[in-house]
Every structure is written in C-alpha cells, then in structure tokens.
Amino acid sequence: ELAYDNHTGFFLPTKLPAKMHPAGRLLGLNHPLTVDASGRHAGFLAAADCGADVEGELRQAREILDQLPGPERGTRFMMPPVKSQKCFICFDEDTTIKNIDQALQMGFDVPELIKRFTAAGTGPGQWGIPGHNLPLYVAQYHGDVDVSPKPTTLRSPLVPTLLATYAGANHDMCKRTPVHDSQKKAGGIMRRIGVWRRARYFSDDFSCRDEILNVRKNVGMFDASTLGKFRIWGPDALKALQRVYVGDMSSIPQGKVKYSAMCNDDGCIADDGVVVKRGEDDYYFTTSTSRAGNTVEWFRYHTRYDGWDFHMVNLTNAFGVINLAGPNARKVLEKVADTDLSNEAFPFVGYREFTLSETIPVRAMRLGFVGELSYELHVPSSYMQVLWDLLNKSGEEWGIRNFGMEAQNVLRMEKGHIIIGSESEQRTTLHDVGLGFLWYRKKPEAKTVGSFALKDTEHQEGRLKLVGFKMDDSSRTPEDGSIIVDSEIRGFVCTARHSFTLGKSIGLALVESHLAKEGTHLEIFEAGAGDKRLHAMVVPTPFYDPEGKRLRM
C-alpha cells in the first residue's frame, strides 16, 4: 500500500508483508552510495530470514548505511514556476491541468475517477508523472493540506525501467577502453556513459576537488580513448572534408592541428573535433564520443552524388588516447620521449609523430581542452596498457594522478570550452555558442553543409545565446538543466559547478539574447526549490586564464 511521505515528496510503500525488505528509491533514497548500501543491507536481512548466519555482516551494513546521507527533503511542487498556455500533467495522453479542472468541476472528485475521465496515466507511462502529480493536485484543490494524497491504482513500472534491465545484466552490453581494468584498480568509479563504461570519479568525493586541483597544480592523466578517430585519404579527401566541415580545410599545414565543426543542413552544430594533415591527401581527425558511430555514414551521405575518389576508415577501436594535462605535463613526457618537446619544437596546436621509450609509436597533439599545457597521445590500442604504466611511473615525482569525467567537465567549463549536447541542443547554431569564427565564409555555400542556414541565422533575433555566469551566493550551485525565468522561461543552465580553482560557483547557460549582456542578472528556478529562486550574474568567459597563457607555457 502506497502512502505519501511529506519529507521526501514521494509515494512510498507501507504495510509490507513479512520478510519483504525495501531498498533504494522505495525508502526515498537518492544518493548512489546510500542506494547501494541500502541494497546490501536489505540483502543481508533477506539472508537472515532464510536462516543464514549474517549477524556481523548485517550490523556492519547497518553502520555503513547510518553514516551515509538519508532521504533528502522533497517538495509538493507540481506546477511550473511560470504561467503557460499548456501545463501537462500526463505527456502520454496530452492531459493538461485544464482538463483536470474540468473534471473536478463536473464532480469527479477523486483521482481514480479523474484518471478515467481524462485518461491521465493510462498510457505507456502508467504511474510515472501523472500518478504522482494528479493526487497532489486533487488534494490541493480540496484544500487537504494535512491529509495524505490518495494515489491511483499502481501499475508497474513505478519509475521508467529499461527493457534491458528485465533481460538481465549480460544483455546491456557496453564497450570498455583498453585501460578499463587499470582505472578500476586505481580507484576509478565507473559509470555507463553512452555506449562506454568510463571512470566518472577517482574517489568517493564526487566534487572531485583533489583531481581538479592536481591538474591545475601538477599533472593529471585522462583516458580519452572513446573519442571518434578516423583516417580519410585519396585524391578527393580534401573535397569531402571541405563539404562536411565549416572551416577551410585546405589551410591546414602539416604539423598543425585545426579545430573545426560539422553542422547539419539547418546550420545547427552536429559535432566538433580536430583535423590533422599527415601527408598529401591523407588526413586524421577526431570527433566527439557520441558521434563516432555515424561519422562515416555522414560523409558518405553528403558526398553520395559526387563520385569522389576517397577512402575512409573508423579507427575508434584501433587507437586509444591518453590526455596528459597540467603544468608538469612536459616534464613527464620528456622523460620517456625521443624527441624535442620544447615550446619552439612542439608549440600549442602542434602535431608530431614520435616514439616513447623507443617502443611506443605515438601521434601527439598539443591541445588544451582542460585549460592547461596538454598532450593528447594517440597510440594503437595494443600499446595503451604499456603507455598507461609508463606515464604513471614517469610522473611519480611530479604527483601524477588520474582524473575522471566529472573533473574534466569542471576543468573544461572553467576554460569556457563546450561539449556538444551539454552546451547545445538540436536547435543550436555555431553563432549561438560563440563558434561563428569557425565558419569560413569564402567557401561556395553550396559546397558546405549548413552554410545557407548559418548565413540566414547569423543575425536572427530571438535565439538563445551561450553565456557564462557566476552565482551571487557561491554556496549554492544550480543543477544542470535548471531553468532561467522572469515571468516566462528565458533559458536554461547547461553546466554549473563550484570551481575550486576560482573559489566560486560558476556555470554556462543558454539564455535569450537580451539577457546575454555582461552584468545582466539572472533568476534561476531549480526543481524542488518551491518559490525560492537562485540569483546569478552574466560574466565574460573563459572564467580561467582568459589570455590562454597556461596553454602556451
């Protein structure tokens, strides 16, 4: 039997049968460590019910659970923070608050009857959003502040569940990088990100403070093997690159890296990456992780009628990548490299091919995604473990340590660098995120995907623009996805974190153009905050090292 819990804002099960032990979300728990610990505790309780002697383990599990965060305080919030023409209470059946009001006025005064009159909650989502919000709204309508809202008949799933979950663990297949096991041994906490299992953190401190500061002060190592990696070659390889990338690919000198972007026909940014010219009509380029799977098809599709002579191969699985970043990165690499790595010999945005320890063939790019002196080392996957061990040993005296996805996310945000899909959406153009400079206007428009649309939207009004902001109260950081409001929704927070480097809470947001001016005050609504608002101010980006001196040191 479900009952509304005023503390968590959830409907939680009560009057459970004997020997049934809830865990995780059924106890109102959200913190990942607490969820895991509660599952372990429930498992030992079940084992004890079966007669197992687990008294010691049960006591230890209880002690661990008591030390972790308990149920977080929730809210009875069920309405948007601003007025709108349509406020949906069930997305499956297109049921709005207006429909619920009509049902109430016609005498359908309990959630179960309203559900049948409006069809709210009868679609694929079943209980989900309408099962939670409908009883709360009806209770509010009747003024039953102290009376527990009565839920409708519950049908599983209570929360969205992947079909793969029912199929079992072996069904949900994912890819692993060549140094996956080494990262786990080093304390990496792995998470499913896209089709890959990647290290999100390297400690139980999910703020990643030590990982971040170590990159800023010493040197860090990051497994970037999931990046898309491609070789394209042939007499017409340059034509294909010119067609797909918005920049001028003919201007790439050998020994240099060129950053550019791909757009779709609407001028919206589809991907970004770097391109290297390795030889005559021979190029090597990278894409984002999410774009690795369909890049070959993207090239083929946009050149399908031209009859061009070029070949393309996906090297994503064949090559691994380690990003060595931090002020001591050069010292670590010099210890094992057989080439001159000085600023003059290997400058920023340079590209070199050499060997490490006279054994490991490396394609090295000097980039700066995290805002520090950085080397992106591309090696055949079979050499990745050797390279990993070699750099760890070489960097011991300079305090080398691994950093994960979350630390990288904070580091690149401090530098104002974007991630496609985080600081962009399906409608975002290059101009919106400040990357209009990548578009080479002298190329014939018909020859570049998205050029016509880029020209049309360059000065278009009413578009969202990417801005940096800092919180008025640095002790509060809004969640990613929080919306920016006045009387209407004016944008949303893309990424926001507390910066240990700068000692304040900062973030990147897409906002309407009239709010994009420096010094503009933003009002942020965060889910679960009720009527309270967070306040921030638009500031210039990058937040960290605006002159780029750290990249060129």
Order of alpha helices (4+ residues) and beta strands (2+ residues): beta-beta-alpha-alpha-beta-beta-alpha-alpha-alpha-alpha-beta-alpha-beta-beta-alpha-beta-beta-alpha-beta-beta-beta-alpha-beta-beta-alpha-beta-beta-beta-alpha-beta-alpha-alpha-beta-beta-beta-beta-beta-beta
